[in-house]
Amino acid sequence: MHVCLGTTPALQRTMIFDRLAIDQVNRASRVFEHASGKSINVARVLHALGEKTIACVPLGGESGKIVRRDLRRSRLGHRCIAVTSATRTCITLIDKAGGTATELVEEAGAITSQEIAALFKALMALLPGAKTLVLSGSLAPGLAANFYADCCRAANQAGAAVIVDARGRELMRALPARPMVAKCNRAELAATIGKPIDDEAALRKAMTLLHERGAQWVIVTLGAAGARARDGRSFWTIPAARIEAVSAIGSGDAFAAGVAAGIARGQNVAESCRLGAACAAANALIPGSGLLRLADVRRLLKQTRVIRCR
């Protein structure tokens, strides 16, 4: 079983336009809503891959009720903690003519100390049966920066492999707890170390820093440029599959899900990146996030490679 924990789930509304014009009236040709946020996206992809999965998230307000209903409709395993703050709503605008996807992101509401304790208690109940714990996204207001570190230590004691997909203080605080994988994208990595990453040398140096701080593996996704992985001895390059992307939103989450599935299936992290890359590309083929098709994953997996570098 995989446990996917995050503190900032979302009700995702995707609006598709034949052509989107700024500062004008725009009429969407299609609109749909679904449960989202990084942890739910990861869980949804793992579920599509045939993996037993539980999303562990706080939900509140009417938007939270909609998210919960969608989780049930999708038959996606979930352990939801009721909170006072309404679950945020995020909107994606897809411009078919321009080939762009624009995100309008609402910030998450605060979580109380009692709600935090309930979330951690729920996690502790799930960990004994978990193969992996995927910790995803920014921490909601009210949570201490060491929350992911505490979750990581608990998972280590339970024997679950941990993937931390985060940035900034919450990522840096988690590294001494020795997660199996620290994952982020280039912009998140730059924000975490407080320095620009504008060439390969800077990227490798930053990845090495995260490894030295405690991550057993470091994975950095680079969009159309693929991804890089580092284990302290070697670097790996994972080229991106060539596709006509509709929306890449959620592809980083799909990559994390593929890595988690690979690890649970007995693959090493480098080899698991092949499945991660295939899932990321499949996610970009359709609107929404975490809504990939298994047939696309299987087809794209044949195109993915992991190249060991010096």
C-alpha positions in Angstrom: 0.0 0.0 0.0 1.1 3.6 -0.7 0.1 6.4 1.6 0.0 9.9 0.0 -0.1 12.6 2.5 -0.5 16.4 1.9 -1.9 19.3 3.8 -3.1 21.4 0.9 -5.6 19.4 -1.2 -7.7 21.3 -3.7 -10.9 21.2 -5.6 -9.6 21.6 -9.2 -11.7 23.3 -11.8 -10.4 23.0 -15.4 -11.8 25.4 -18.0 -11.0 24.7 -21.7 -11.2 27.5 -24.2 -10.8 27.3 -28.0 -9.0 30.7 -27.7 -8.3 32.6 -24.6 -8.0 36.4 -24.8 -6.8 38.5 -21.8 -9.1 41.4 -20.8 -12.0 40.1 -22.8 -15.1 37.9 -22.2 -14.1 34.3 -22.7 -16.6 31.4 -22.9 -15.3 27.9 -22.0 -16.1 25.1 -24.4 -15.7 22.6 -21.5 -15.5 22.8 -17.7 -15.0 20.0 -15.2 -14.0 19.7 -11.5 -12.2 17.0 -9.6 -10.3 16.3 -6.4 -6.7 17.5 -6.7 -3.7 18.9 -4.9 -0.4 17.3 -5.1 -1.0 14.4 -2.7 -4.3 13.5 -4.3 -2.7 13.7 -7.8 -0.1 11.2 -6.7 -2.7 8.9 -5.2 -4.8 9.1 -8.4 -1.9 8.1 -10.6 -0.9 5.2 -8.3 -4.5 4.0 -8.4 -4.5 4.2 -12.2 -1.3 2.0 -12.2 -3.1 -0.6 -10.2 -1.4 0.2 -6.9 -3.4 0.1 -3.6 -3.3 3.6 -2.4 -4.7 5.9 0.3 -4.7 9.7 0.2 -4.5 11.2 3.7 -5.6 14.8 3.6 -7.5 17.5 5.6 -10.8 18.6 4.0 -13.2 21.4 5.0 -16.2 23.4 3.9 -18.5 22.8 0.9 -15.5 22.5 -1.4 -14.1 19.8 0.8 -17.4 17.9 0.5 -17.1 18.0 -3.2 -13.6 16.6 -3.0 -14.7 13.8 -0.8 -17.5 12.9 -3.1 -15.1 12.8 -6.1 -12.7 10.6 -4.1 -15.5 8.1 -3.5 -16.7 8.3 -7.1 -13.2 7.6 -8.3 -12.9 4.7 -5.9 -9.7 6.2 -4.6 -8.8 5.1 -1.1 -8.8 8.0 1.3 -8.5 8.9 5.0 -9.8 12.5 5.3 -9.6 14.7 8.4 -12.4 17.2 8.9 -11.0 20.7 9.4 -12.5 24.2 9.9 -10.9 25.9 6.9 -12.6 25.4 3.6 -10.6 23.3 1.1 -9.1 25.7 -1.5 -10.3 25.9 -5.1 -7.7 26.1 -7.9 -8.5 26.9 -11.6 -6.7 25.8 -14.7 -7.3 27.7 -17.9 -6.4 25.8 -21.1 -6.1 27.8 -24.3 -6.3 25.3 -27.2 -5.2 27.8 -29.8 -2.2 29.0 -27.9 -1.3 25.6 -26.5 -1.0 27.1 -22.9 -2.3 26.1 -19.5 -2.5 28.8 -16.9 -3.0 28.1 -13.2 -5.0 30.3 -10.7 -4.0 29.0 -7.3 -5.9 29.8 -4.0 -3.7 29.5 -0.9 -4.7 27.0 1.7 -6.4 27.9 4.9 -4.8 27.4 8.4 -5.0 24.1 10.3 -5.4 24.1 14.1 -3.1 22.1 16.4 -6.0 19.7 17.2 -6.5 19.1 13.4 -2.7 18.6 12.9 -2.7 16.0 15.7 -5.6 14.2 14.1 -3.8 14.1 10.7 -0.7 12.7 12.2 -2.7 10.1 14.2 -4.3 9.0 11.0 -0.9 8.7 9.3 0.4 6.6 12.2 -2.5 4.2 11.8 -1.8 3.7 8.1 2.0 3.3 8.2 2.2 -0.3 9.4 0.8 -1.5 6.1 2.6 1.0 3.9 5.3 0.2 1.3 5.8 3.9 0.6 4.9 7.3 2.1 4.7 10.1 -0.4 4.8 13.6 1.3 3.7 16.2 -1.2 3.3 20.0 -1.5 3.6 23.0 0.7 2.5 22.9 4.3 -0.7 24.6 5.3 -0.5 27.6 7.7 -0.4 26.4 11.3 2.0 23.5 10.6 5.6 23.6 11.8 8.3 23.3 9.1 9.5 20.0 10.7 6.1 18.3 10.1 7.4 16.3 7.1 10.5 15.4 9.1 8.3 13.9 11.8 6.3 12.0 9.2 9.5 10.7 7.6 10.9 9.5 10.9 7.7 7.7 11.7 7.7 6.0 8.2 11.3 5.0 8.7 10.4 3.2 11.9 7.5 1.4 10.1 9.8 0.3 7.2 8.1 2.5 4.5 10.2 4.2 1.8 9.7 7.9 1.9 9.5 10.3 -1.0 9.4 14.0 -0.1 8.1 16.2 -2.9 8.4 19.7 -1.4 10.6 22.8 -1.3 12.0 25.4 1.0 12.2 24.9 4.8 9.9 21.8 4.9 12.2 20.0 2.5 15.4 21.0 4.2 14.1 20.1 7.6 13.1 16.6 6.3 16.5 15.8 4.8 18.2 14.8 8.1 15.5 12.2 8.6 17.0 10.4 5.6 14.1 10.1 3.1 14.7 7.7 0.3 13.9 10.4 -2.3 13.9 14.1 -2.2 12.1 15.4 -5.3 11.4 18.8 -6.7 11.6 20.8 -9.9 14.3 23.2 -11.0 12.4 26.3 -9.7 11.6 24.7 -6.4 15.2 23.6 -6.0 16.5 27.1 -6.7 14.0 28.5 -4.1 15.2 25.9 -1.6 18.9 26.7 -1.8 18.3 30.4 -2.4 20.5 30.5 -5.5 19.7 30.5 -9.3 20.2 27.2 -11.2 20.9 28.2 -14.7 23.3 25.5 -16.0 24.1 21.9 -15.5 27.0 22.5 -13.1 24.7 24.5 -10.8 22.1 21.8 -11.0 24.5 19.1 -10.0 25.9 21.2 -7.2 22.5 21.8 -5.8 21.5 18.1 -6.0 24.7 17.1 -4.3 23.9 19.6 -1.5 20.5 17.9 -0.8 22.2 14.5 -0.8 24.8 15.7 1.7 22.0 17.0 3.9 20.5 13.5 4.1 18.5 12.5 1.1 19.5 9.1 -0.2 18.4 10.0 -3.7 17.6 13.4 -5.2 15.4 13.7 -8.3 14.8 17.0 -10.1 12.2 17.3 -12.8 13.0 19.7 -15.7 9.8 19.8 -17.8 10.5 19.2 -21.4 14.2 18.7 -20.6 13.3 15.5 -18.7 14.8 14.9 -15.2 18.0 14.3 -13.3 18.7 11.9 -10.5 21.6 11.6 -8.0 22.5 9.0 -5.3 25.8 10.4 -4.1 27.9 8.3 -6.4 26.4 8.9 -9.9 24.1 11.2 -11.8 21.4 9.9 -14.1 19.7 11.7 -17.0 16.1 10.8 -17.8 15.1 12.3 -21.2 11.5 13.4 -21.6 9.2 11.5 -24.1 8.3 13.5 -27.2 4.6 14.4 -27.0 2.2 17.1 -27.9 1.3 18.3 -24.4 -2.2 19.5 -23.6 -1.4 20.5 -20.0 1.7 19.6 -18.0 0.0 20.6 -14.7 0.4 17.7 -12.3 3.1 16.0 -14.3 5.6 16.4 -11.4 3.1 14.6 -9.2 2.7 11.8 -11.8 6.5 11.4 -11.9 6.6 11.0 -8.1 3.8 8.4 -8.3 5.7 6.4 -11.0 8.8 6.4 -8.8 6.8 5.2 -5.8 5.2 2.4 -7.8 8.6 1.3 -9.2 10.1 1.2 -5.7 7.2 -0.8 -4.4 7.7 -3.3 -7.3 11.3 -3.9 -6.3 13.0 -1.6 -8.8 15.9 0.7 -7.7 15.2 4.4 -7.8 17.1 5.1 -11.0 15.0 2.4 -12.9 11.8 3.7 -11.2 12.5 7.0 -12.9 11.6 5.4 -16.2 8.0 4.7 -15.0 8.0 8.2 -13.4 8.9 9.8 -16.8 6.2 7.8 -18.6 3.6 8.8 -16.1 4.6 12.5 -16.3 4.3 12.4 -20.1 1.0 10.6 -20.0 -0.4 13.2 -17.5 0.4 16.0 -20.0 -1.6 14.4 -22.8 -5.0 15.2 -21.3 -6.5 18.1 -19.3 -6.7 17.9 -15.6 -4.0 16.6 -13.2 -3.4 13.0 -12.3 -6.0 11.9 -14.9 -3.7 9.8 -17.1 -4.6 6.8 -19.2 -2.8 3.5 -18.4 -2.5 2.7 -22.2 -0.5 5.9 -22.6 1.8 5.0 -19.8 2.5 1.6 -21.3 3.2 3.1 -24.7 5.4 5.9 -23.4 7.3 3.6 -21.1 8.8 2.0 -24.2 10.3 5.4 -25.1 11.8 6.3 -21.8 15.4 5.7 -20.9 17.7 6.3 -17.8 21.2 7.2 -18.7 24.0 6.9 -16.1 26.4 9.8 -16.3 29.7 10.4 -14.5 
